[in-house]
Amino acid sequence: MKNNYIEYDDLHWSKIDSPKKALDKYLKNYEDVYNLINIEKILNVIPKGKKLKILDFGGGIGFLSSELNKLGHDLTLCDQSEEALNTASYFFNQQKFDIKILWAENGYINDKNKYDIIVLKDLIEHVIEDKKMFSDLFKLLNKGGKLIITTQNKISLNYLIEGTYRKIKNPTKKWLGWDRTHIRFYTPNSLKSLVSDPKDTKIEFRSSYIFPYKLLNLIFKVKKSNFHKIDLKLMKLKIFRRLGWNIMMICQKK
């Protein structure tokens, strides 16, 4: 079976053999306010007050899994990278997290367990057979369960600004965001097209990076600012739920 994704280069954290070095490089990503806001956005839509069985699919070394485990949920981390999972095991043992680990061979899941929540954080844009992945994972949900997908949104101010700049700079090159392993951009409608049975699915959207504060940081040549607080305010407004660069689709199984 062929891989359902494009391989990262050898400098990526998922390719580092040393668990300590891989973990250090991976956790540096979560010092960035953009990534922390996107984690919080997911945590905010997961029901509170009861222990849920959650699958963090494509969760890398498991930062999101660890945050969900801290909240008392029953976690399974699944990823295609064996190096990432080895590092996740090191991370979980080090921090005494009780999280199960599952290998997605070639990027496909082989699991008969049922889940209350399945999360695909910034993963679907890397996947070749995205409809098949959605269908396979949706089948693993309990009734009333939620499949949560986050990805980059073509209908966003950041795409308009940065995408236009990239097109002017390299008119013959298709821009697919900040990662060479991205396969496609999505819109709210193209995300909804992944759903095979809309009648059996309740769909909601949320988004972040509505206001592209990282671009302002570049313009004003500062590493940190309070520009992200504008985004936090906009995220609360229903009118912007489909308009952020990082868009989240929540699919609940009826």
N, C-alpha and C positions, 0 to 999 in steps of 0.2 A: 504494500500500500504506500502511495506517495505521501509526502508530508503535506499537511493542510495549511502550510504557512511558508514564509520566506525566512531563511536562516539569518540570524544576526551575525555580525562580524566578530572576530576573536576578542575585540576589546570590550564587548558588551559584558555587563555583570553576569549574565546567564551562561557565559562561556568560561568563567574563571573557575579553575579547579580548587583553589584554596577557599574553603568556606569563610574564613575570617576576612580575607581580602574582598571576596564577592559581597559579603554582608555589609562591610564598611562602605563600599561603592554604592550598593543598592540603597542603603538607609540615607545616604547624602541626598538622594532624590526627594526625600520627605522632609528635608530642611526648607524646601521651597514652598512658599505660601500657596502657589497654584495647586500643587499636589495635595496639600493638607485640606484646602477648601473642597477639592473633589472627593476626598475620603469622607469628609463631614457630610457632604451632600448625600452620599450613599447611606451613611449611618442614620441620617434624619428620616429616611423613608422606610426603614425597617421597624416593624412593630415592636413596641417595648412592653415589658411586663411579663413576658413568658419566654421560656427557653425554646429556641427554634433550631431546626436542623438545616444548616446552611452549607452550600457548596460554593467555594471561591474558585471559579474555573479560570485557568490562565492567570492565576494569582501570583506567579513568580515566586519570590522568596517569602511572601506571606505577610506583608505589613497590614493589609486590610484584614486578613484572617486573624492576626494578633489583636487588632482593635475590636473585632467582633467577639473574639473569645473572652476578652476582658469584660464584655457586657454579659457574659454568662451563656452564650450560645454554643451549640454543638457544631464544631467546624470540621470541614474536610477541605484541604487545599489540593487542587489538581493543576498540573502544568505539564507541558511537553518536554521541558528541559530537565534532564536528569541532574545536571550540575546545580540548577536552581533548587531542585527538591532536596539535594544533599545539603545545600546551604540552609534551606528552610528547616531541615531536621536539626542542624546545628543551632540555628536561631531559636527554635522552639524549646530545645533541651536547655539551652543557656538561660532562657527567660522562664522556664517551667510552664510553657503553654501546653494545654492538652488539645492538640490538633492532629487529626489524621491526615495522611499524605497519600495521594493517588497519582499515578503516572498516566498521562494522556499520550499513548504511543502514536507518533506521527501527527499529534494534535487532535486525535479523536478520542472520545470517552467510551470506556467499557465499564459500565456501572449499572447495577440493578437496584441500588438504593433509591428511595424517594426523599425529596427535600421540600422544606417549606419556602426556602429562598435559594435562588441560584444567582450569583453575580458574575458578570463578565465586564470587568473594569478595563476600558481602553484596550480591548482585545479584538473585537469583531472586524476592525479595519485591517487587521493582519491576516484574516482568515480567507482562504481561497473558496471553500464551499461554505459560505456563510449561512445560506438557507438550511442546509443539512444540519449544521451545528445548532442553529436555533431550534429546529424540529427535534433533534436528538435530546437536547437539554430540556425543552418544554415538556417532553414525555416523562421526565424524571420528577416533575413537580407534583406535590400533593394537591388535591382540590383546594382552591383558595390560595395556593402558593404563588409566589412572584418570581419572575425572571427579570433581572435588572441589568440593563445594558448601558454602558457609557461609551461615547466615541466622539469624534470630531464632526462638527456641523458645517456644511457648506453654506447654510443660510445664517450667517453670523457676521458681525462687524469685523472681527479679526480676519475672517476669510476674505472679506471684501478688501480690506486694507493690505494685508500681507500677500494674499493671492494675486492682487493686481500688481503689487510691487515685483513679485517673483515672475509674473508673466512678462512684464516690461523688461526685466533684467535678463531672463532666459525664455524668449518667446517660443522656442521649439521644445522646451522641456515641461512636461506636466508636473505641477507642484502637488505633492501629496503630504504636506505637513512637515513636521520636524524629524521624521523618522523614515529612512529609506525602505524599511520593510512594510510600510503601509501599502495597501493594494487599492483602496478606494476611499473617497469621502462619502458621507451620508447626509441626508436631509431627514426631517421628520417623516415625510412620506415614504422615502426609500427604506427607512427603518421599519415602518408599518408594513411594508411589502414582504418583510421576512415572516410575518405572522401567517401561518397556513390556514387557520380557522378564526377569522375575526369575531365570529359569533360566540366563540368559546373563550374569548379573551377581552378583558377590560384593559385599556391602554391609557396611560398617563405620561406626561413629559415634565421634566425639570431641566434646568441648565445652569451653567456657571461660565465664568469668563465672558460675560455679556459685554462688560466694559474692558477693553484690552489694556489693562494697567501695565503689563510687562513691556509693551511698546513705549509707554510713557517713561518707564524706568530707563529704557535705552536712550530715549530722546534727552532726558535730563541727566543721563550718565550717573544714575544711582543704583546701588544693588538692592536696597530695601527702601520702601516708601509706604505711605498709607493709602495709595491709590486703590488697593484691593478692597478697601472698605466701601467704596462706591459700588463695586460688584456685589458685595454682601447685601447691600440695600436693594439693588435691582433684582437679585435672586428671589426676594420675597414677593415680588409683584407677578401676578398670574400672567400678565400680558407678555412677559419676557421668557416664559417657560420653554419656548421652542427656538429661542433666538441666540442662545449662548454658543460659544465655540465648542465647549464641552457639553454635549447634550446627553440626557439620560432618559431612556424609555423604560417604563415599568409595565410589564405585562402580567396581569393577574389571571390565573386559570379559574374560570367560573365553575 
